[in-house]
């Protein structure tokens, strides 16, 4: 139904089941707070992490949800998501599996190219860990339609360093837009490295 991985039944407000924001406790001390669950099947639950991208969380990794899921339904879709996301292209839907060891999920995309060829990149960090983050420092690279690395036409650099200032609390999402790169042929962006600074002052770098 509308490209979701779950078929009937559909539930919604007329059955008394509004879609609340859930706090999910995951295995290995991980958290996902104030998230909206799109649908649930017998093995997993699915949440939206970006347009046409769903995060699949196996139930084996779920310790608890608050509030609890609607009783009496092994699988369901919330009605407001069926209506709200019915315009998604079913051929482009991606389902990303959450690995048991995954603590951070990062999504980056081009959000705008202005009339001066300035490229704006949107970065979303999902902090599933129990760590409180002071900073997230991203190194972003830009690519054209044939996936070749491109340079900024102002400054001639091939990457941009984007720094998010927290605190980014455990189980929450941080999102921001970064400008400063100029090339109208850019069609995609990738993060080549991520350095996280924890509230303790310790750092961890991911390549």
N, C-alpha and C positions, 0 to 999 in steps of 0.2 A: 504494500500500500504506500503509494507516493515515495517509493524507493527506500523506505525504511526496512531494516532487516527483520522486522516483526510484523506478522499479519494480525488478524483479529484476535481478541476483542479490542475495540477502542473504548476508552473511558474518558470521562470529562466531567464538567461541572454539573450537567444534568443528572449524573449518577451520584453526585455528592463528592466527587473526587477532584478538587482543585489541584493544580500542579504547584506544590510549594517549592521553596528553595530547600535543598537537602544539605545536611552536614554528613559527610561520609567518612567513616574511619576505615582505613585500609591496613593491610598487613604491613609489616616492617616499619611500623610507626608513622605511616604516611596519612595525610589528611586531604580531603577535598571539601572545602566549606562553601556554603551558599551557591551550590550548583543546581541547575535544572536538569532533571533526568528526562530524556525524550521518550525512551521506551525501554522495556525490559523483556527478556525472554528467559527460558528455563536455565540458561547458563551464564548470562551476562546482563549488564545494564549499559546504556549508551547515553553519553552526554555530548553536546555540541562544543567543539573547541575552535571552530572557524566555519566560514561559509562552506557548506557541502562537505564538511569533515566531521565525523563522529568519533569520539573516543570510546572504545569498547573496554569495559572494566569487567573481567571475569568475576563471577560471584565468589569464586574461591579466594579472591583477594579482598573481599568485603567483610569487614568485621561487624559493622553496624551502620544503620542509617537513622538519622533523626530529622523529621519524623520517620516512622516505619513505613514501608511501602504498603499500598492498598492491599488489604487482605482478600484472599479468594481468587487472585489472579496470578497465574504462573507467568503469563506473558501479557503485555498490554502496551498501548501507545496512548499518551495523553492527547486528548482531542485538540487542544489549542496548538500543539505542534503539527498535527496532521494538517490543520488549516494554515498555520503560519509558514510552514516549509513546503507546501504543496507545489510551489514554483521552482523548487530545486530541480536541477537537471539530473535525472536518475542515472545518466551515463557518466556523470562526473562525481557522484557520491564516493567518498573514500572513508573506509573504516580503519582506524589505527588501533592496534591492540596494545593495551597497557601491560608492560612487562613487570614482573614482581619486583625487580630491582630499580625501576624507573622512579626518580624523585623529582625531576624537572622536565617540563615539556615546553619547547620554544617554537613559536610560529612567527614567521616573518613574511611580509608581502609588500608590494608596492601599492600604496594607497592613493597616490596622486602624482601627476606630472604637470607642472604649471606652465604658463605661457613663456616663462624664461628658461624652460628646460630643467627646472629644479625638480628633483625626484624626492618624494616623501615616502619613507619606509615605516610601516607599522609593525611593531614587535610586541608580542604577547608572551609573557612568562607565566607558566602555571607552576607554582611552588607547592608540590605535593609533600615536601619534606616537613620534618619537625623543626627545621632551622629558620631562624629569623634573619632575613637578609638586609644588610645595609646598602649594598650596591650590586648592580649587575652591569658589567661592561661587555658590550657586544662588539665584535669586529665584523662588519658587513661588507660583502662584495656584490657587485652588480653585473648582470649578464644580459646580452642582447637576445634577439629572437632565435638565433642559432646556437645559443648557450656559450658564446665566447665572452670572456671577461672584458669589460669596457672601462675606460678611464673617464674621470670627470673632466669636462671641457673647461672648467675653471679650476686650476691647481694641478691638473694632470695626475691625480692620485687614483688608485684602483680600489681602495677600501676606505671605509668610514668607521670611526670608533664612536659608539653610541653608549652613553652612560645613564642608567636609570638609578635614581636615588630613592631609597626606601624610607621607612622600613617596609619590606615586603613580608607580611606575616605568613606563618605556616598555613597551608591549605588555601591560599588566596591567589588571585590573578593580578598581575601588573601589566598595564598596556600603555604604550606611548607611541608618538610619531616623531621621527627624526628627519630633518632636512640637512642640506649642505653638500649634496652631490648633484652634478649637473650633466645630464646626458639624456637626450630625448629618445635614444634608441634602447634604453634600458627596459627590459621586459620582465625580469625576475631578479630576486635578491636571495642571497644565501648567507648564513652566519658561519664564518670560518673558525671563530673561537668565542668562548664565553668564559669570563672570569667572575666568580661570585665572591663577594666579601661578606662574611657572616658577622653577626652582632658581636661576636667574640674578637673580631679583628682577623681571624684566620681566613685564608683565601683558598679557592679551588678553581682550577682551570680545566675547561673541556674543549677539545679540539674536534 
